[in-house]
Amino acid sequence: MPEACSILGLSESTIRNRYKESGRWYDPSFPKPKRLGSMGRRSAIGWNAQDLYNWRDSRPEAV
């Protein structure tokens, strides 16, 4: 998740809140994470970097 934080400029907790449906700041347009192992819910997660860049670039810029 450190690379996702770097790409998006967001903290780990903010990223979790974006992709979890129960998150305070859930965003259905946020890229869904992929499981990287075979241990089900205990496996690490990751994202396709291009998906993160595309999502970031689609967001309005702050003024």
C-alpha positions in Angstrom: 0.0 0.0 0.0 2.9 2.4 0.4 3.1 2.8 -3.4 -0.6 3.5 -3.7 -0.2 6.2 -1.0 2.6 7.8 -2.9 0.7 7.7 -6.2 -2.5 9.2 -4.7 -1.0 11.4 -2.0 -3.4 9.8 0.5 -2.9 8.0 3.8 -3.5 4.2 4.2 -6.6 4.9 6.3 -8.0 7.3 3.6 -7.4 4.7 0.9 -9.2 2.1 3.0 -12.2 4.5 3.5 -12.4 5.0 -0.3 -12.6 1.4 -1.3 -14.5 -0.2 1.6 -18.3 0.1 1.2 -18.6 0.6 5.0 -15.9 3.4 4.9 -16.9 6.9 5.9 -15.6 8.3 2.6 -16.6 5.3 0.3 -16.2 6.2 -3.4 -17.7 3.6 -5.8 -15.4 5.0 -8.6 -12.3 4.1 -6.6 -10.3 1.2 -8.1 -11.1 -2.2 -6.4 -8.0 -3.8 -4.8 -6.8 -7.2 -6.0 -5.9 -10.1 -3.6 -2.3 -11.0 -4.1 -2.2 -14.3 -2.3 -4.3 -17.5 -1.8 -5.2 -17.0 1.8 -8.5 -15.3 1.2 -9.2 -12.3 3.4 -5.8 -12.6 5.0 -3.9 -12.1 1.7 -2.2 -8.9 0.9 -3.9 -6.5 -1.5 -2.7 -4.4 -4.3 -3.8 -2.3 -7.2 -2.9 -1.9 -10.9 -0.8 1.3 -10.9 -2.5 2.5 -14.1 -5.9 2.2 -12.5 -4.7 4.4 -9.6 -3.2 7.0 -12.0 -6.4 7.1 -14.0 -8.6 7.5 -10.9 -6.3 10.3 -9.5 -6.3 12.1 -12.9 -10.1 12.0 -13.1 -10.5 13.8 -9.8 -11.1 17.6 -9.8 -8.0 19.6 -8.6 -8.2 21.4 -5.3 -8.0 25.1 -5.4 
